Structure formats: C-alpha cells, structure tokens
Amino acid sequence: MQVVVFGATGGTGRELVKQALGHGHAVRAFVRNPDRLKVIHHRLEVVTGDVQDAKGVSAAVAGQDAVFSALGVNDRKPNTVLSDATRTIVAAMQQEGVRRLLFLSSLGVGETKGQLGVIYNQILLPLLLKEIFADKETAETVVRESELDWTIVQPGRLTNARLTGKYRAGPDAAKGRWFPKIARADVADFMLNALERKQFIREAPALTY
C-alpha cells in the first residue's frame, strides 16, 4: 500500500516508517525537519512541511491508501496544536477521498479515562499533563465525528523497548494493570496490523502489555 505518516520523526512515527517499509509499503513521511528522520529507502518519500498548512497536507494525503497520525505535543501550556493539526488532516482526507486513518492518542483519553495508573491519575495528569490530554480529547472528538474509517489507538506509557509482537489490545486491555505500558515498536506493529487486516475500524482500542 501507499501510506503517509504524520509525526514521522517522533519515536512512534520513526517506528511506523521503518516497519511500514519492512512490510513492503511505499511510505511518504511528512516532517518539519527531514534531518531528524535518518532513514533512506527507495520506497520512502520525505515531504517537508507544516501540518497546519492545509494545501501541503492535502498534497501529502493525495493518492495514499491510508494515513497514520503519530503527532505528539509536549507544550504543557493551554494549546490546540494537536486538535488543529487533526482537523487539517481529516479535512485533507475528506477532500482527497482517502478514508483510512490510524490515529495515535493515549490511554487515559475517552473511554479509557482513569486507566493510566495511580501515578498518572493522581500526580502527572493533574499537575503536568492536564492541557496535553485536554487537547488529545478534542483531537479524538474530531476523528470520531468524521466519516472516515478511523482507528484511534490508546497505548499505555510509551517505552523504547524492542518489538515483541505480544500485547493486549481492546477496550479492556489496561484494566487491572497498575502501570500499563508498551513499547513504541509494538504500537507501530499494532497500527500496521490493524491497517493490513482491516481491524478495529471506528474503534478506539487500548493497547498495553
């Protein structure tokens, strides 16, 4: 397939690019700084642009079979960076007739609110991550209200551990877990499998070990 990855220079985005190439797909990586990607492959096209630029995003989406969004924002001040970017991507997909969207969110958003564990629920979320998660909620709403064939992926705490291919996915994946976590490599593996197997369409599965 032909796929475009937004957020391709982030931890999960780089894994998506690498693994998608390994699966034989043609990958278009949409990045702000191409020097950060550090991947060279004959099936990789690197497009430099700003995810807030509607024309640039539409051009990147055009002709693709699926869109991966692995965008992340670390600004702890009130902002709408992620949700604004998501609106731009969704609008571009609708304009270009591309239906399949695999969107990276987080455990603790939407139906999984409260499932990230005690440390996150009582300390990190209210003190440090409140605004980031508030914008994730808005971004999810944008995706859910679209008519796209979306999958919202809600992983636990992300790590840089190696790919295992063994994890729990679904609405109850994190229940009973005190410190739910998962490697970025396994998140990418799950997202690619969901695309290739046509699974979890219009669902928001939690993802953890």
Secondary structure, DSSP 8 states (H G I E B T S, - for coil): -EEEEETTTSHHHHHHHHHHHHTT-EEEEEES-GGGT----TTEEEEE--TT-HHHHHHHHTT-SEEEE-------SS--HHHHHHHHHHHHHHHHT--EEEEE--TTSGGGTT-S-HHIIIIIIIIIIHHHHHHHHHHHHHHHTSSSEEEEEEESEEE-----S--EEETTTTTT-SS-EEEHHHHHHHHHHHHHTT-STTB--EEE-
